Amino acid sequence: MIDPVAIDRKSLLHLAELVQLRLGGERENVLHRRLQDILDAFASLRTVPPIPDPAPANTLALRDDCPEPPMAVAAALANAPRQSSHCFEVPRIPPP
């Protein structure tokens, strides 16, 4: 049996505050239903049987983790739309 996972109004409003989303009336109800659908979908995954571990012969061989020189600043910032003082420049998001 799947344990139901529910999101309450307090948690929904806290989440909305964290992502700077203003909710009210019907918008709150729609978001609540959508989040509950997502939680239900994840809860249903508990019924899927686990995949057995692959045989040791089928495991992926990874290379050793060896330190390498860092990427040049110019190469790292090559595709940055805006940059300042050797850093990416991003738009400021004002607080609500």
Phi and psi in degrees as GROMACS dihedral restraints (atoms count N, CA, C in turn):
[ dihedral_restraints ]
;  ai    aj    ak    al  type     phi  dphi    fc
    3     4     5     6     1   -85.6    20    10
    4     5     6     7     1   128.1    20    10
    6     7     8     9     1   -73.0    20    10
    7     8     9    10     1   124.6    20    10
    9    10    11    12     1   -69.4    20    10
   10    11    12    13     1   137.9    20    10
   12    13    14    15     1  -114.4    20    10
   13    14    15    16     1   125.1    20    10
   15    16    17    18     1  -124.6    20    10
   16    17    18    19     1   147.1    20    10
   18    19    20    21     1  -105.1    20    10
   19    20    21    22     1   126.4    20    10
   21    22    23    24     1   -91.1    20    10
   22    23    24    25     1   170.5    20    10
   24    25    26    27     1   -62.5    20    10
   25    26    27    28     1   -39.2    20    10
   27    28    29    30     1   -61.6    20    10
   28    29    30    31     1   -45.4    20    10
   30    31    32    33     1   -65.8    20    10
   31    32    33    34     1   -39.5    20    10
   33    34    35    36     1   -61.8    20    10
   34    35    36    37     1   -46.2    20    10
   36    37    38    39     1   -67.3    20    10
   37    38    39    40     1   -35.2    20    10
   39    40    41    42     1   -65.0    20    10
   40    41    42    43     1   -44.6    20    10
   42    43    44    45     1   -61.3    20    10
   43    44    45    46     1   -44.1    20    10
   45    46    47    48     1   -61.7    20    10
   46    47    48    49     1   -38.4    20    10
   48    49    50    51     1   -65.8    20    10
   49    50    51    52     1   -40.3    20    10
   51    52    53    54     1   -62.2    20    10
   52    53    54    55     1   -36.6    20    10
   54    55    56    57     1   -96.4    20    10
   55    56    57    58     1    12.4    20    10
   57    58    59    60     1    54.5    20    10
   58    59    60    61     1    49.9    20    10
   60    61    62    63     1  -113.9    20    10
   61    62    63    64     1   125.9    20    10
   63    64    65    66     1   -90.5    20    10
   64    65    66    67     1   124.2    20    10
   66    67    68    69     1  -113.8    20    10
   67    68    69    70     1   154.0    20    10
   69    70    71    72     1  -168.7    20    10
   70    71    72    73     1   140.8    20    10
   72    73    74    75     1    52.5    20    10
   73    74    75    76     1  -119.8    20    10
   75    76    77    78     1   -66.1    20    10
   76    77    78    79     1   -33.3    20    10
   78    79    80    81     1   -61.3    20    10
   79    80    81    82     1   -39.8    20    10
   81    82    83    84     1   -63.9    20    10
   82    83    84    85     1   -42.7    20    10
   84    85    86    87     1   -64.7    20    10
   85    86    87    88     1   -41.8    20    10
   87    88    89    90     1   -64.2    20    10
   88    89    90    91     1   -47.2    20    10
   90    91    92    93     1   -62.2    20    10
   91    92    93    94     1   -40.8    20    10
   93    94    95    96     1   -59.8    20    10
   94    95    96    97     1   -46.0    20    10
   96    97    98    99     1   -63.0    20    10
   97    98    99   100     1   -42.8    20    10
   99   100   101   102     1   -65.0    20    10
  100   101   102   103     1   -44.6    20    10
  102   103   104   105     1   -64.5    20    10
  103   104   105   106     1   -38.3    20    10
  105   106   107   108     1   -64.9    20    10
  106   107   108   109     1   -38.8    20    10
  108   109   110   111     1   -61.0    20    10
  109   110   111   112     1   -40.7    20    10
  111   112   113   114     1   -64.8    20    10
  112   113   114   115     1   -46.1    20    10
  114   115   116   117     1   -61.4    20    10
  115   116   117   118     1   -40.1    20    10
  117   118   119   120     1   -64.0    20    10
  118   119   120   121     1   -39.5    20    10
  120   121   122   123     1   -63.5    20    10
  121   122   123   124     1   -43.6    20    10
  123   124   125   126     1   -67.0    20    10
  124   125   126   127     1   -37.5    20    10
  126   127   128   129     1   -63.5    20    10
  127   128   129   130     1   -34.4    20    10
  129   130   131   132     1   -67.0    20    10
  130   131   132   133     1   -21.1    20    10
  132   133   134   135     1   -67.5    20    10
  133   134   135   136     1   -17.7    20    10
  135   136   137   138     1   -65.1    20    10
  136   137   138   139     1   -19.9    20    10
  138   139   140   141     1   -85.3    20    10
  139   140   141   142     1   -10.4    20    10
  141   142   143   144     1   -75.4    20    10
  142   143   144   145     1   128.7    20    10
  144   145   146   147     1   -67.6    20    10
  145   146   147   148     1   145.4    20    10
  147   148   149   150     1   -68.2    20    10
  148   149   150   151     1   150.7    20    10
  150   151   152   153     1   -82.6    20    10
  151   152   153   154     1   131.6    20    10
  153   154   155   156     1   -64.6    20    10
  154   155   156   157     1   151.2    20    10
  156   157   158   159     1   -61.5    20    10
  157   158   159   160     1   140.0    20    10
  159   160   161   162     1   -68.5    20    10
  160   161   162   163     1   155.7    20    10
  162   163   164   165     1   -63.2    20    10
  163   164   165   166     1   148.8    20    10
  165   166   167   168     1   -54.5    20    10
  166   167   168   169     1   -30.7    20    10
  168   169   170   171     1   -68.0    20    10
  169   170   171   172     1   -21.7    20    10
  171   172   173   174     1   -96.3    20    10
  172   173   174   175     1     5.7    20    10
  174   175   176   177     1   -76.3    20    10
  175   176   177   178     1   152.5    20    10
  177   178   179   180     1   -81.7    20    10
  178   179   180   181     1   127.6    20    10
  180   181   182   183     1   -86.1    20    10
  181   182   183   184     1   122.5    20    10
  183   184   185   186     1  -101.1    20    10
  184   185   186   187     1   150.3    20    10
  186   187   188   189     1   -74.4    20    10
  187   188   189   190     1   160.9    20    10
  189   190   191   192     1   -65.3    20    10
  190   191   192   193     1   146.6    20    10
  192   193   194   195     1   -85.6    20    10
  193   194   195   196     1    96.1    20    10
  195   196   197   198     1  -107.4    20    10
  196   197   198   199     1   136.2    20    10
  198   199   200   201     1   -64.7    20    10
  199   200   201   202     1   143.1    20    10
  201   202   203   204     1  -130.3    20    10
  202   203   204   205     1   159.7    20    10
  204   205   206   207     1   -63.7    20    10
  205   206   207   208     1   147.4    20    10
  207   208   209   210     1   -69.0    20    10
  208   209   210   211     1   159.3    20    10
  210   211   212   213     1   -68.3    20    10
  211   212   213   214     1   144.3    20    10
  213   214   215   216     1   -64.3    20    10
  214   215   216   217     1   145.2    20    10
  216   217   218   219     1   -57.9    20    10
  217   218   219   220     1   -42.8    20    10
  219   220   221   222     1   -61.1    20    10
  220   221   222   223     1   -40.2    20    10
  222   223   224   225     1   -68.8    20    10
  223   224   225   226     1   -39.7    20    10
  225   226   227   228     1   -66.2    20    10
  226   227   228   229     1   -34.1    20    10
  228   229   230   231     1   -97.1    20    10
  229   230   231   232     1     6.2    20    10
  231   232   233   234     1   -56.1    20    10
  232   233   234   235     1   -38.4    20    10
  234   235   236   237     1  -102.8    20    10
  235   236   237   238     1     8.5    20    10
  237   238   239   240     1   -70.8    20    10
  238   239   240   241     1   128.3    20    10
  240   241   242   243     1   -63.6    20    10
  241   242   243   244     1   -35.7    20    10
  243   244   245   246     1  -141.0    20    10
  244   245   246   247     1   144.7    20    10
  246   247   248   249     1  -145.1    20    10
  247   248   249   250     1   154.6    20    10
  249   250   251   252     1  -154.3    20    10
  250   251   252   253     1   130.2    20    10
  252   253   254   255     1    53.1    20    10
  253   254   255   256     1    46.7    20    10
  255   256   257   258     1    61.4    20    10
  256   257   258   259     1    31.2    20    10
  258   259   260   261     1  -135.0    20    10
  259   260   261   262     1   155.0    20    10
  261   262   263   264     1   -65.9    20    10
  262   263   264   265     1   141.7    20    10
  264   265   266   267     1  -111.2    20    10
  265   266   267   268     1   124.7    20    10
  267   268   269   270     1  -120.4    20    10
  268   269   270   271     1   154.9    20    10
  270   271   272   273     1   -65.5    20    10
  271   272   273   274     1   144.2    20    10
  273   274   275   276     1   -78.2    20    10
  274   275   276   277     1   136.9    20    10
  276   277   278   279     1  -103.2    20    10
  277   278   279   280     1   110.8    20    10
  279   280   281   282     1   -69.8    20    10
  280   281   282   283     1   146.7    20    10
  282   283   284   285     1   -66.8    20    10
  283   284   285   286     1   155.0    20    10
